[in-house]
Amino acid sequence: MIIGGGISGLSLAINLANMVPEEDILLITKEKLSECNTFYAQGGIACVRDKNDSFEKHIQDTLIAGDGLCDEEVVRLIVSKAPERIDQLIEMGVEFSRNNEGEYDLGKEGGHSERRILHVNDLTGQNIELKLIEKVKKIPNLQIKENWCAINLFCNNFRCDGAYVLDQESEEIYNISAKSTILATGGAGKIYLYTTNPDVASGDGIAMAYRAGAIITNMEFYQFHPTCLYHPFAKSFLITEAMRGEGAVLKDIKGNEFMEKYHPLKELAPRDIVSRAIDRELKRTGDDHVVLDFASYRSPDFIKSHFPGIYEQCKLFNIDITKEPIPVVPAAHYSCGGVLVKVNGSTKVKNLYTIGESSCTGLHGANRLASNSLLEGLVCAYECAKTLAKKTKDLKTNEFKEWEPGHAVPSTEAVIITQNWDEIRRFMWNYVGIVRTDKRLQRAKKRINMLLDEINQYYWDFKIEKNLVELRNLATVAKIIIVSAISRKESRGIHYNLDHPNKSEMSRKTTIRRPW
């Protein structure tokens, strides 16, 4: 059983179906298949393709961005496997953008020393996701269930036998037993007030794995993308880093450039540095946003041809990016931590695997290098499929008890869910955001403890619904992030604490096990 329908989940399903066509595979998604972080990914996939580039350069760029916490063995494996997995996508019909000479139009993003970003204009994730969906719908031994929400895993003595799943249309809860259960549920950006993630990104996989007894690691490293469209009616719209790779410049609202004060690479510095620079400028000036100026540096034809998605989306908000700068703010973007796994997705819980953003392989360390996330999803999905194919004949399904509904009383207090959700997102943004302090983190911990008590009481008193499941998961992951951030008494990578501005000589992974 695969839970999640982004690049990791769909790639796993395709590879697994090819390797063990005799096995039945179930793939469930909380909403429609395309509603996932992958679909909204703009920049592309990092892969060595140019003659001036090399695996070693890509590896070193990744290690530098990870700020001392990457697993070098994992980095080397994933980077070296990239061309094979990219070729597989191309065989499926993904048409990466090419230049006038017919060669791949490789982009350059923050932290990369060479051009190595394969992209489909600025709609890379959407194109990949749609091709993968087209492919999985043709697999005969794969059953797809959309609008099925995983409530919880069933685990006993650190062995996972399946999951309880809510069919949102019939409102029935099924106990689904599986030889192996794979979490590919994506990130948790909805924990924060401002995020580039869609609404489904509520940390479900991480929360379920935590309750099952898996080890969660490095959750203090939540990456903030420097440029999210700032507009009262725009929701979670990312302005890709590739724009800065093609010459776009950050300025304050008076038109003054500022990145040269913070890093020699200016706009192409790693994301944590750019995000903190913008945050500092906003605090200094009191402004609500900065701007990204592309119109002054590139022709209208170039902008429209290379970034058609952003051009059209901004037009909906009466912003013509060929003539005026784009208002932007940083926003929560990617979880570099997650369930502690090997490259094949295996966890400390038997028969439970986690791949993609829900996992922590060691590739990203303290800060993810741009466009390494889709790459990790592809490679780890393939490695997971190989492992499952070898083990599947030796495994069996184990039945487990049906879901106990409790009171199962329909809630008439939906306002409580809305209030708790809003409160968590606001204090996470203010207290556990781009810049942190010990006092802010302790205040956040007190508030999340109080809210978790409320949510747990509410959870068992009323009928199980998707919003309630998401709220419980969101609160659980919020606490994990807070506890992890408190534990790290240094500033490293994405985690920046004003009370501990320097790096520690003995840095380590932070691991969280239950109970607290």
C-alpha positions in Angstrom: 0.0 0.0 0.0 1.4 3.4 -1.1 0.0 6.5 0.7 0.6 9.6 -1.5 0.5 10.5 -5.1 3.4 12.8 -5.8 6.6 12.0 -7.7 7.8 9.5 -5.0 4.5 7.6 -4.7 3.8 7.4 -8.4 7.4 6.5 -9.4 7.4 3.8 -6.8 4.1 2.4 -8.1 5.4 2.3 -11.7 8.7 0.7 -10.8 7.1 -1.8 -8.4 4.5 -2.8 -11.0 7.2 -3.5 -13.5 9.3 -5.6 -11.1 6.5 -7.6 -9.5 3.6 -7.6 -11.9 1.9 -10.5 -10.0 1.5 -8.4 -6.8 -1.6 -6.3 -6.0 -0.7 -2.6 -5.3 -3.0 -0.1 -3.7 -2.3 3.6 -4.0 -4.4 6.1 -2.0 -4.4 9.9 -2.0 -6.1 12.3 0.3 -7.5 14.3 -2.6 -7.1 14.0 -6.3 -3.8 12.5 -7.6 -2.5 15.8 -8.9 -3.0 17.7 -5.6 0.5 17.4 -4.2 3.7 19.4 -3.8 5.2 17.8 -7.0 2.5 19.4 -9.2 3.4 22.9 -8.0 7.2 22.4 -8.3 8.4 25.0 -10.8 12.2 25.0 -10.9 13.2 21.5 -12.0 15.4 18.5 -11.3 19.2 18.8 -10.6 21.2 16.4 -12.8 24.7 16.5 -14.3 24.3 16.7 -18.1 26.7 19.4 -19.2 30.3 18.6 -20.3 31.6 21.3 -17.9 29.8 19.8 -15.0 30.6 16.6 -13.0 29.1 14.4 -10.2 31.8 15.7 -7.9 30.8 19.3 -8.4 27.1 18.5 -7.7 28.1 16.4 -4.7 30.2 19.3 -3.2 27.5 21.8 -3.9 25.1 19.6 -2.0 27.5 19.1 0.9 28.2 22.8 1.2 24.5 23.7 1.3 23.9 20.9 3.9 26.3 22.7 6.2 28.0 19.7 7.7 25.0 17.4 8.3 24.7 15.6 5.0 25.5 11.9 4.8 28.2 12.0 2.1 27.6 8.3 1.1 23.9 9.0 0.5 24.7 12.2 -1.4 27.2 10.4 -3.7 24.7 7.6 -4.4 21.7 9.8 -5.2 23.7 12.3 -7.4 25.3 9.4 -9.4 21.9 7.7 -10.0 20.3 10.9 -11.3 21.0 10.4 -15.1 19.3 6.9 -15.1 16.2 8.2 -13.4 16.0 11.3 -15.6 16.3 9.0 -18.7 13.4 7.0 -17.3 11.3 10.1 -17.1 12.2 11.1 -20.7 11.2 7.6 -21.8 7.8 8.2 -20.2 7.3 11.3 -22.3 8.5 14.2 -20.2 9.9 16.8 -22.6 12.4 18.9 -20.8 13.0 22.3 -22.4 15.7 22.6 -25.0 17.6 25.6 -26.4 17.8 26.7 -30.1 20.6 24.2 -30.7 18.3 21.4 -29.5 20.3 20.8 -26.3 18.7 20.7 -22.9 18.2 24.2 -21.6 19.9 23.8 -18.2 19.0 26.3 -15.5 21.1 27.5 -12.6 19.8 28.1 -9.1 21.1 29.2 -5.7 24.0 27.1 -4.4 24.8 25.4 -7.7 28.2 26.0 -9.3 27.1 25.0 -12.8 24.0 24.9 -14.9 22.3 21.5 -14.2 18.6 22.1 -13.7 16.5 20.2 -16.2 13.1 21.9 -16.4 9.9 22.2 -18.5 9.8 26.0 -18.7 8.5 26.9 -15.2 6.0 24.1 -15.0 8.3 21.2 -14.4 6.4 19.5 -11.6 3.1 19.8 -13.3 4.4 18.2 -16.5 6.1 15.4 -14.6 3.1 14.7 -12.4 0.7 14.5 -15.3 3.0 12.1 -17.2 3.3 9.9 -14.2 -0.5 9.9 -13.6 -1.0 9.0 -17.3 1.4 6.0 -16.8 0.0 4.7 -13.5 -3.6 4.7 -14.8 -2.5 2.1 -17.3 -1.1 -0.3 -14.8 -3.3 -3.4 -14.5 -2.2 -4.6 -11.0 -2.5 -1.1 -9.5 -5.7 0.1 -7.8 -6.0 3.9 -7.2 -8.3 5.4 -4.6 -8.6 9.2 -4.6 -10.2 11.0 -1.7 -9.1 8.3 0.8 -7.5 9.8 3.9 -5.1 7.7 5.9 -6.0 8.1 9.6 -3.3 6.0 11.3 -1.0 3.1 10.8 -1.6 -0.2 12.6 1.7 -1.2 14.2 2.5 -3.7 17.0 5.9 -4.3 18.4 7.5 -2.1 15.8 5.9 -4.0 12.9 3.5 -2.3 10.5 0.6 -4.4 9.2 -1.3 -1.6 7.3 -3.4 1.4 8.0 -6.9 2.7 8.9 -8.2 4.7 6.0 -11.2 7.0 5.7 -13.2 6.9 2.4 -14.4 10.5 2.4 -17.3 9.9 0.0 -18.9 7.0 1.9 -17.5 8.1 5.3 -16.5 4.5 6.0 -13.3 3.6 7.7 -11.4 0.6 6.4 -8.7 -1.4 8.0 -6.4 -2.2 5.1 -3.7 -4.9 5.7 -0.6 -4.8 3.5 2.7 -6.7 3.2 4.4 -3.3 3.2 3.1 0.2 3.8 4.9 3.1 2.1 4.5 6.7 3.2 4.9 9.2 0.3 2.8 11.9 1.8 5.0 14.9 1.2 5.8 17.8 3.5 4.1 19.9 6.2 4.2 23.4 4.9 0.6 24.1 6.2 2.1 24.2 9.7 3.2 27.8 8.8 1.1 30.8 8.1 2.8 31.5 4.8 3.8 28.5 2.6 4.3 27.6 -1.0 2.7 24.2 -0.3 -0.9 23.2 -1.2 -3.4 22.5 1.6 -2.8 18.8 1.6 0.8 19.3 3.1 -0.1 18.8 6.7 2.7 16.4 7.8 0.5 13.3 7.8 3.2 10.7 7.0 5.6 12.1 9.6 2.9 12.2 12.3 1.7 8.7 11.5 5.3 7.3 11.5 6.0 9.0 14.8 2.9 7.5 16.4 4.1 4.1 15.1 7.4 4.4 16.8 9.7 5.4 13.9 12.6 7.8 14.6 12.0 11.4 13.4 15.1 13.5 12.7 16.3 17.0 11.9 12.8 18.6 11.9 14.2 21.9 13.0 15.5 22.3 9.5 12.4 23.7 7.7 13.4 25.5 4.6 11.8 28.8 3.7 11.7 29.7 0.0 12.8 33.3 -0.4 10.2 34.3 -3.0 6.5 33.6 -2.7 4.1 35.9 -4.5 2.8 38.6 -2.1 -0.8 39.5 -2.9 -3.9 39.5 -0.7 -5.7 37.1 -3.1 -2.8 34.9 -4.1 -2.5 31.6 -2.3 0.7 29.7 -1.9 2.2 30.7 -5.3 5.9 30.2 -5.7 8.1 32.4 -7.7 10.8 30.0 -8.9 14.5 30.4 -8.0 15.3 29.9 -11.7 14.2 33.5 -12.2 17.1 34.7 -10.1 19.3 32.2 -12.0 18.4 34.1 -15.1 19.2 37.5 -13.7 16.2 38.7 -11.6 17.3 41.0 -8.8 15.9 41.5 -5.3 15.2 45.0 -4.2 13.4 46.8 -1.4 10.2 48.6 -2.4 12.2 51.8 -3.0 14.2 50.0 -5.7 17.4 49.5 -3.7 19.4 46.3 -4.2 20.4 44.7 -0.9 21.7 41.1 -1.4 25.3 42.3 -1.8 25.3 43.1 1.9 24.6 39.5 2.8 26.5 37.2 0.5 29.0 37.4 -2.4 26.7 35.3 -4.6 23.9 37.8 -3.9 20.6 36.5 -5.3 22.1 33.1 -5.9 23.2 32.5 -2.3 21.7 29.4 -0.6 18.0 29.8 0.2 18.5 30.1 4.0 20.8 33.1 3.5 18.4 34.8 1.0 15.4 34.2 3.2 17.1 35.7 6.3 18.3 38.6 4.2 14.8 39.4 3.1 13.5 38.9 6.7 16.1 41.3 8.0 15.3 43.9 5.4 11.6 43.7 6.2 12.2 44.1 9.9 14.6 47.0 9.2 12.2 48.9 6.9 8.8 47.8 8.3 7.6 47.0 4.8 5.3 44.0 4.1 7.3 42.7 1.2 10.3 43.2 -1.1 10.3 43.0 -4.9 11.9 40.7 -7.5 12.8 42.8 -10.5 13.1 40.8 -13.8 11.7 43.3 -16.2 14.7 45.6 -16.0 17.1 42.8 -16.9 15.4 40.6 -19.5 13.2 41.2 -22.6 9.5 40.6 -22.5 9.9 37.7 -25.1 12.5 36.0 -22.9 10.3 36.3 -19.8 7.1 35.0 -21.5 8.9 32.1 -23.2 10.9 30.9 -20.2 8.4 31.6 -17.4 4.9 31.3 -19.0 3.3 29.9 -15.9 4.5 32.7 -13.6 3.7 35.3 -16.3 0.1 34.1 -16.7 -0.5 33.6 -12.9 0.8 37.1 -12.1 -1.4 38.6 -14.8 -4.4 37.2 -12.9 -3.5 39.6 -10.1 -2.8 42.5 -12.5 0.9 42.2 -12.3 2.7 42.4 -15.6 6.2 40.9 -14.9 7.5 42.1 -18.2 7.0 45.7 -17.1 7.1 45.8 -13.3 8.7 43.9 -10.4 7.0 41.1 -8.5 6.1 41.6 -4.8 7.5 38.7 -2.8 8.0 37.4 0.7 9.7 34.2 2.1 7.4 31.3 2.8 7.7 27.8 4.3 8.7 25.5 1.5 10.4 22.2 2.3 11.1 19.9 5.3 14.7 18.8 5.3 14.0 16.5 8.2 11.5 13.7 8.5 11.3 9.9 9.2 14.8 8.5 9.5 15.3 6.1 6.6 17.9 4.5 4.4 18.0 5.3 0.7 15.5 2.5 0.0 13.0 4.1 2.4 13.3 1.5 5.2 12.6 2.7 8.7 13.1 1.2 12.2 9.5 -0.1 12.0 9.4 -3.4 10.1 7.4 -3.3 6.8 7.1 0.5 7.0 8.9 2.6 4.4 9.0 6.4 3.8 10.1 8.1 0.7 10.2 11.7 -0.6 9.8 14.8 1.6 8.3 12.8 4.5 11.7 11.1 4.9 15.2 12.1 5.9 17.8 10.1 4.0 20.7 12.4 4.9 20.8 14.0 1.4 19.9 17.5 2.5 21.5 17.9 5.8 20.9 21.3 7.4 19.7 22.9 4.2 18.5 21.5 0.9 20.2 22.4 -2.3 17.7 23.8 -4.9 16.1 21.2 -7.2 17.5 18.2 -5.3 14.1 17.2 -3.9 12.4 15.8 -7.0 15.7 14.0 -7.7 15.6 12.4 -4.2 12.0 11.3 -4.8 12.9 9.6 -8.1 16.0 7.8 -6.9 14.6 6.7 -3.5 11.4 5.5 -5.1 13.4 3.2 -7.4 15.6 1.9 -4.7 12.5 1.3 -2.5 10.9 -0.6 -5.4 14.0 -2.9 -5.8 14.0 -3.7 -2.0 10.2 -4.4 -1.9 10.4 -6.6 -5.0 13.1 -8.8 -3.4 11.2 -9.1 -0.1 7.6 -9.4 -1.2 7.6 -13.2 -1.6 8.8 -13.7 1.9 6.1 -11.4 3.4 2.5 -11.9 4.2 -0.5 -9.8 5.2 -1.6 -9.8 8.8 -5.2 -9.0 9.6 -5.9 -6.5 12.4 -8.9 -5.2 14.3 -11.4 -2.8 12.9 -11.4 0.8 13.8 -13.2 1.6 17.0 -15.4 4.6 16.2 -15.7 6.0 19.8 -18.7 8.3 20.1 -18.8 9.0 16.4 -20.9 12.1 17.0 -20.9 14.5 14.1 -19.2 17.7 15.1 -21.2 20.9 15.5 -18.0 22.8 16.6 -16.0 23.1 13.3 -15.0 26.5 14.5 -12.7 24.8 17.0 -10.7 23.1 14.2 -10.5 26.4 12.3 -9.3 28.3 15.4 -6.7 25.7 16.4 -5.4 25.4 12.9 -5.1 29.2 12.6 -3.4 29.6 16.0 -0.8 26.9 15.3 0.1 28.4 12.0 0.5 31.9 13.4 2.6 31.1 16.4 4.8 28.7 14.3 5.4 31.6 11.9 6.1 34.1 14.6 8.0 31.9 17.1 9.5 29.1 15.0 10.1 30.8 11.7 13.1 32.1 9.8 14.7 33.6 12.9 14.3 32.0 16.3 15.1 32.7 19.9 15.0 30.5 23.0 12.2 32.6 24.5 10.0 32.3 21.4 10.6 28.6 21.2 9.6 28.1 24.8 6.4 30.1 24.3 5.6 28.0 21.2 6.1 24.8 23.3 3.7 25.9 25.9 1.1 26.8 23.4 1.4 23.5 21.4 1.1 21.5 24.6 -2.1 23.2 25.4 -3.5 22.8 21.9 -2.5 19.2 21.7 -4.5 18.5 24.9 -7.6 20.2 23.3 -7.2 18.4 20.0 -6.8 15.0 21.5 -9.9 15.4 23.5 -11.8 16.7 20.5 -10.4 13.8 18.3 -11.9 11.0 20.4 -15.2 12.8 21.1 -16.4 13.3 17.6 -16.7 11.6 14.2 -13.4 11.2 12.3 -13.2 13.7 9.3 -10.3 14.7 7.1 -10.0 18.2 8.7 -9.7 16.7 12.2 -7.1 14.1 11.0 -5.1 16.8 9.4 -5.3 19.1 12.5 -4.0 16.3 14.8 -1.1 15.5 12.4 -0.3 19.2 12.0 -0.1 19.8 15.7 2.0 16.6 16.3 4.6 17.7 13.7 4.6 21.3 15.0 5.6 20.0 18.4 8.3 17.8 16.9 9.7 20.9 15.1 9.6 23.0 18.3 11.3 20.3 20.4 13.9 19.7 17.7 14.6 23.5 17.5 15.0 23.8 21.2 17.4 20.9 21.3 19.8 22.5 18.7 21.9 25.0 20.6 23.6 26.5 17.6 22.8 28.1 14.3 23.3 25.9 11.3 21.9 25.8 7.8 18.2 26.8 7.9 18.0 26.8 11.7 19.0 30.2 13.0 18.7 31.1 16.7 19.7 34.6 17.8 20.7 33.2 21.2 23.1 30.7 19.7 24.4 32.5 16.5 27.5 30.3 16.1 28.0 26.7 14.9 28.9 24.0 17.4 32.0 22.0 16.8 30.2 18.8 17.7 27.1 19.1 15.6 24.8 16.1 15.3 21.4 15.0 14.0 18.5 15.6 16.3 16.3 12.5 16.8 12.9 12.4 18.3 11.2 9.3 19.6 7.9 8.9 21.4 7.0 9.6 24.1 8.4 13.1 24.5 
